[in-house]
């Protein structure tokens, strides 16, 4: 059996000359992380050791007597120290699960959160009767690509476009599309600006990065191009930064977190672009900050939008705004 919390001692990991088995590695690393005030120290410790050893949790518990090799011990000590200093576990392991799928994460992208899965749930509920149709879907500010990839899985006959201003984020998202065997087109643009070229009087056509030989997105003749626009935008206010956990404040990309002093700067442009680029009956689904619901809802012109609804997350916080283009 592995050590329980009350059996742990607040001692550092053994020196390289000492032997260290799985049982003691977990116990001592947990003590180190707890002393540093790391949340969910037990889970973080398990994930870090699983990453170093290339094993799953069941293996750890079945082999508590396994002695770490010198390289394994050194690597585990290193990333335990990094976690104690505040680096998120996901950036150390390079992985995060979302919607039952495995995603690569790097410091170039926001770490996918479970509450963002509510956007997928709302999309599935609203589009239940259209799941077999070839929809045109846009994920704005794709980051890791978690929403785009999940939607490509759920709507396999649809064309999915993912946008972001960050070249580094698009590279991560592209790798995640390949990792999860879905075809997604990537556009580097601010919100959906490039697609406004489909509207008379707008600018240049979008630059779309697609796998070799794959057809590129063409505008629908005389109609806006999208049936569904989703976004987990930046929605944290700059004045809230001091209250954020250090893992978030010091390590996640600020351009994916902050949207002006009050966290509302992204919503007006997203809603304006969606109003132009959604077809009649098209759906906008956007994640909300903890106090953004009344402000974002007030931005929806009643003459342009219908079926406006707010969905709470499991903590009872208004998390998702959905609206249909009238």
C-alpha positions as CSV (number, residue, x, y, z in Angstrom):
1,X,0.0,0.0,0.0
2,X,1.1,3.6,-0.7
3,X,1.6,6.0,2.2
4,X,-1.5,7.9,3.4
5,X,-1.3,11.6,4.2
6,X,-0.9,11.0,7.9
7,X,2.1,8.8,7.3
8,X,4.0,11.4,5.3
9,X,6.9,13.3,6.6
10,X,7.9,16.8,5.5
11,X,11.3,15.7,4.3
12,X,13.0,16.5,0.9
13,X,13.5,13.9,-1.7
14,X,16.5,11.6,-1.1
15,X,20.0,12.6,-2.3
16,X,21.0,10.9,-5.6
17,X,23.1,8.3,-3.7
18,X,20.0,7.0,-1.9
19,X,17.5,4.6,-3.2
20,X,14.0,5.9,-3.7
21,X,11.0,3.6,-4.3
22,X,7.6,4.7,-5.6
23,X,6.0,4.6,-2.1
24,X,8.5,7.0,-0.6
25,X,8.8,9.1,-3.8
26,X,5.1,9.9,-3.6
27,X,5.0,10.5,0.1
28,X,8.0,12.8,0.2
29,X,7.0,14.8,-2.9
30,X,3.5,15.2,-1.5
31,X,5.0,16.7,1.7
32,X,7.1,19.0,-0.4
33,X,4.2,20.3,-2.4
34,X,1.9,20.6,0.6
35,X,4.6,22.7,2.4
36,X,4.7,24.9,-0.7
37,X,0.9,25.4,-0.6
38,X,0.3,23.6,-3.9
39,X,-3.4,22.8,-4.3
40,X,-4.3,19.1,-4.9
41,X,-0.8,18.1,-3.9
42,X,-1.6,14.4,-3.9
43,X,-3.0,14.5,-7.5
44,X,-0.1,16.6,-8.7
45,X,2.4,14.3,-7.2
46,X,0.9,11.2,-8.9
47,X,0.6,12.9,-12.3
48,X,4.3,14.0,-12.1
49,X,5.6,10.6,-11.2
50,X,3.3,8.9,-13.8
51,X,4.9,11.3,-16.3
52,X,8.5,10.6,-15.3
53,X,8.0,6.8,-15.2
54,X,5.7,6.7,-18.3
55,X,3.2,4.6,-16.3
56,X,-0.4,5.0,-15.3
57,X,-1.9,5.4,-11.8
58,X,-2.8,1.7,-11.5
59,X,0.8,0.7,-12.1
60,X,2.0,3.1,-9.4
61,X,-0.3,1.5,-6.8
62,X,0.6,-2.0,-8.0
63,X,4.3,-1.5,-7.8
64,X,5.0,0.7,-4.7
65,X,8.4,-1.1,-4.2
66,X,9.7,-0.1,-7.6
67,X,13.1,1.7,-7.2
68,X,13.5,4.8,-9.4
69,X,16.7,4.9,-11.5
70,X,19.1,7.7,-11.2
71,X,17.7,9.6,-14.2
72,X,14.1,9.0,-13.0
73,X,14.9,10.2,-9.5
74,X,16.7,13.3,-10.8
75,X,13.9,14.2,-13.2
76,X,11.2,13.7,-10.6
77,X,13.1,15.9,-8.1
78,X,13.4,18.6,-10.7
79,X,9.8,18.8,-11.8
80,X,8.6,18.5,-8.2
81,X,10.7,21.6,-7.4
82,X,9.2,23.3,-10.4
83,X,5.7,22.5,-9.3
84,X,6.5,23.7,-5.8
85,X,7.6,27.0,-7.3
86,X,4.2,27.4,-9.0
87,X,4.6,25.9,-12.5
88,X,1.3,24.2,-13.4
89,X,1.3,20.4,-13.5
90,X,-0.1,20.4,-17.0
91,X,2.9,22.5,-18.3
92,X,5.3,20.0,-16.7
93,X,3.7,16.9,-18.1
94,X,2.6,18.6,-21.3
95,X,-0.9,17.0,-21.2
96,X,-4.5,17.8,-20.2
97,X,-7.7,15.9,-20.7
98,X,-10.7,17.6,-22.2
99,X,-14.0,16.0,-23.3
100,X,-12.4,12.6,-22.9
101,X,-9.6,13.5,-25.3
102,X,-5.8,14.0,-24.7
103,X,-4.4,17.5,-25.4
104,X,-0.9,18.8,-25.6
105,X,-0.5,22.0,-23.5
106,X,2.4,24.4,-23.4
107,X,2.9,27.8,-21.8
108,X,1.7,29.2,-25.2
109,X,-1.9,28.2,-24.5
110,X,-4.4,28.4,-21.7
111,X,-4.9,25.1,-19.8
112,X,-8.3,23.6,-20.7
113,X,-10.7,23.7,-17.8
114,X,-13.6,21.3,-17.1
115,X,-16.1,24.2,-17.0
116,X,-15.3,24.9,-20.7
117,X,-16.9,21.5,-21.5
118,X,-20.3,23.2,-20.9
119,X,-19.9,24.9,-24.2
120,X,-19.8,21.5,-26.0
121,X,-22.8,20.4,-23.9
122,X,-24.8,23.5,-24.9
123,X,-23.9,23.0,-28.6
124,X,-25.0,19.4,-28.6
125,X,-28.3,20.3,-26.9
126,X,-29.0,23.2,-29.3
127,X,-28.0,21.4,-32.4
128,X,-29.3,17.9,-31.6
129,X,-31.5,17.8,-34.7
130,X,-28.6,19.0,-37.0
131,X,-25.8,16.7,-35.8
132,X,-25.8,14.8,-39.1
133,X,-25.7,18.0,-41.2
134,X,-22.4,19.4,-42.7
135,X,-22.2,22.5,-40.5
136,X,-19.7,25.2,-40.7
137,X,-18.2,25.8,-37.2
138,X,-15.7,28.5,-36.0
139,X,-13.8,28.3,-32.7
140,X,-12.6,31.8,-31.9
141,X,-9.4,32.1,-29.8
142,X,-8.8,28.4,-30.1
143,X,-5.6,28.2,-27.9
144,X,-4.9,24.5,-27.5
145,X,-7.7,23.7,-29.9
146,X,-9.7,21.8,-27.3
147,X,-13.1,23.2,-28.4
148,X,-12.4,22.9,-32.1
149,X,-11.2,19.3,-31.7
150,X,-14.1,18.2,-29.5
151,X,-16.6,19.7,-31.9
152,X,-14.9,18.0,-34.8
153,X,-15.4,14.7,-33.0
154,X,-19.0,15.4,-32.2
155,X,-19.9,16.8,-35.6
156,X,-17.7,14.6,-37.9
157,X,-19.4,15.8,-41.2
158,X,-18.8,19.4,-40.4
159,X,-16.1,21.8,-41.4
160,X,-14.3,23.3,-38.4
161,X,-12.2,26.5,-38.5
162,X,-10.1,27.5,-35.5
163,X,-8.8,31.1,-35.2
164,X,-6.2,32.7,-32.9
165,X,-3.9,35.7,-33.0
166,X,-1.0,33.7,-31.6
167,X,1.2,31.7,-34.0
168,X,2.5,29.6,-31.1
169,X,-1.0,28.7,-30.0
170,X,-2.0,27.7,-33.5
171,X,1.0,25.4,-33.7
172,X,-0.1,23.6,-30.5
173,X,-3.7,23.5,-31.8
174,X,-2.6,22.0,-35.1
175,X,-0.6,19.3,-33.3
176,X,-3.7,18.5,-31.2
177,X,-5.9,18.1,-34.3
178,X,-3.4,15.6,-35.6
179,X,-3.1,13.9,-32.3
180,X,-6.8,13.4,-32.2
181,X,-7.2,12.6,-35.9
182,X,-9.5,15.4,-36.9
183,X,-9.3,17.8,-39.9
184,X,-9.4,21.4,-38.8
185,X,-8.5,24.6,-40.7
186,X,-6.5,27.2,-38.9
187,X,-6.6,31.0,-39.4
188,X,-4.4,33.5,-37.8
189,X,-6.7,36.5,-37.2
190,X,-8.1,38.7,-34.5
191,X,-11.5,37.3,-33.5
192,X,-13.1,36.7,-37.0
193,X,-11.7,39.9,-38.7
194,X,-10.4,38.0,-41.8
195,X,-13.7,36.5,-42.5
196,X,-15.3,39.9,-42.8
197,X,-13.8,39.9,-46.3
198,X,-16.8,37.7,-47.3
199,X,-18.9,40.8,-46.6
200,X,-19.1,43.5,-49.3
201,X,-16.7,46.4,-48.5
202,X,-14.5,44.4,-46.1
203,X,-10.8,43.7,-46.3
204,X,-8.7,40.9,-47.6
205,X,-9.6,37.2,-47.7
206,X,-8.4,35.0,-44.7
207,X,-5.2,33.1,-44.7
208,X,-6.2,29.5,-44.0
209,X,-3.5,27.0,-43.0
210,X,-4.8,23.5,-44.0
211,X,-3.2,20.1,-44.5
212,X,-1.7,19.6,-48.0
213,X,-4.4,18.8,-50.5
214,X,-7.3,19.6,-48.2
215,X,-10.0,21.9,-49.6
216,X,-10.0,25.4,-48.1
217,X,-13.1,27.2,-46.7
218,X,-15.0,29.0,-49.3
219,X,-17.7,31.5,-48.5
220,X,-21.3,30.5,-49.1
221,X,-22.7,32.5,-52.1
222,X,-24.7,35.5,-50.8
223,X,-24.7,34.2,-47.2
224,X,-22.6,34.4,-44.1
225,X,-20.3,31.4,-43.7
226,X,-21.0,29.9,-40.2
227,X,-23.7,27.9,-38.6
228,X,-22.0,27.8,-35.1
229,X,-19.4,30.1,-33.5
230,X,-18.0,29.2,-30.2
231,X,-15.4,30.9,-28.0
232,X,-13.7,30.7,-24.7
233,X,-12.4,34.2,-24.8
234,X,-10.1,36.1,-22.4
235,X,-12.5,37.4,-19.7
236,X,-10.4,38.2,-16.6
237,X,-10.1,41.8,-15.6
238,X,-6.6,43.3,-15.1
239,X,-7.7,44.5,-11.7
240,X,-8.4,40.9,-10.7
241,X,-4.8,39.8,-11.5
242,X,-3.6,40.0,-7.9
243,X,-6.3,37.7,-6.7
244,X,-5.5,34.9,-9.3
245,X,-3.7,31.8,-8.2
246,X,0.0,32.2,-8.8
247,X,-0.1,29.2,-11.2
248,X,-2.5,31.2,-13.4
249,X,-1.1,34.7,-12.9
250,X,2.6,33.9,-13.4
251,X,2.5,31.1,-16.0
252,X,-0.6,31.1,-18.3
253,X,-0.5,33.4,-21.3
254,X,-1.9,36.8,-20.4
255,X,-3.3,37.4,-23.8
256,X,-5.6,34.4,-23.3
257,X,-6.6,35.6,-19.8
258,X,-7.1,39.3,-19.7
259,X,-9.6,41.5,-21.5
260,X,-9.2,45.1,-20.2
261,X,-9.7,46.3,-16.7
262,X,-13.1,44.7,-16.2
263,X,-12.6,41.6,-18.4
264,X,-15.3,42.6,-20.9
265,X,-13.3,44.0,-23.8
266,X,-13.4,40.9,-26.0
267,X,-17.2,40.4,-26.0
268,X,-18.3,43.4,-28.1
269,X,-16.1,42.5,-31.0
270,X,-17.0,38.8,-30.9
271,X,-20.7,39.5,-30.8
272,X,-20.4,42.1,-33.6
273,X,-18.5,39.6,-35.8
274,X,-20.9,36.8,-35.0
275,X,-23.9,39.0,-35.9
276,X,-22.4,39.5,-39.4
277,X,-20.9,36.0,-40.0
278,X,-23.6,33.7,-38.6
279,X,-26.3,32.6,-41.0
280,X,-30.0,33.1,-40.0
281,X,-30.6,30.5,-37.3
282,X,-26.9,30.2,-36.6
283,X,-25.7,29.8,-33.0
284,X,-23.3,31.8,-30.9
285,X,-22.0,30.0,-27.7
286,X,-19.5,31.9,-25.5
287,X,-17.9,31.3,-22.1
288,X,-18.5,33.9,-19.5
289,X,-16.4,35.3,-16.7
290,X,-17.8,35.0,-13.2
291,X,-19.6,38.4,-13.4
292,X,-19.9,38.9,-17.1
293,X,-23.4,37.4,-17.8
294,X,-25.5,40.6,-17.4
295,X,-23.0,42.7,-19.4
296,X,-22.6,40.2,-22.2
297,X,-26.3,39.6,-22.5
298,X,-27.0,43.3,-22.7
299,X,-24.7,43.5,-25.8
300,X,-27.1,41.2,-27.8
301,X,-29.4,43.4,-29.8
302,X,-32.9,42.0,-29.5
303,X,-33.6,42.6,-33.2
304,X,-30.6,40.4,-34.1
305,X,-30.7,37.6,-31.6
306,X,-33.3,35.2,-30.2
307,X,-33.4,32.2,-27.8
308,X,-30.9,33.9,-25.5
309,X,-30.0,31.6,-22.6
310,X,-27.4,31.4,-19.7
311,X,-26.1,28.1,-18.5
312,X,-24.6,27.7,-15.0
313,X,-21.6,25.5,-14.3
314,X,-21.6,22.9,-11.5
315,X,-20.6,25.6,-9.0
316,X,-23.8,27.6,-9.9
317,X,-21.8,30.3,-11.7
318,X,-23.3,31.6,-15.0
319,X,-20.8,30.1,-17.4
320,X,-22.2,29.9,-20.9
321,X,-24.1,32.4,-23.0
322,X,-25.9,31.0,-26.1
323,X,-28.0,32.9,-28.6
324,X,-29.5,32.3,-32.0
325,X,-29.0,34.7,-34.9
326,X,-32.5,35.9,-35.8
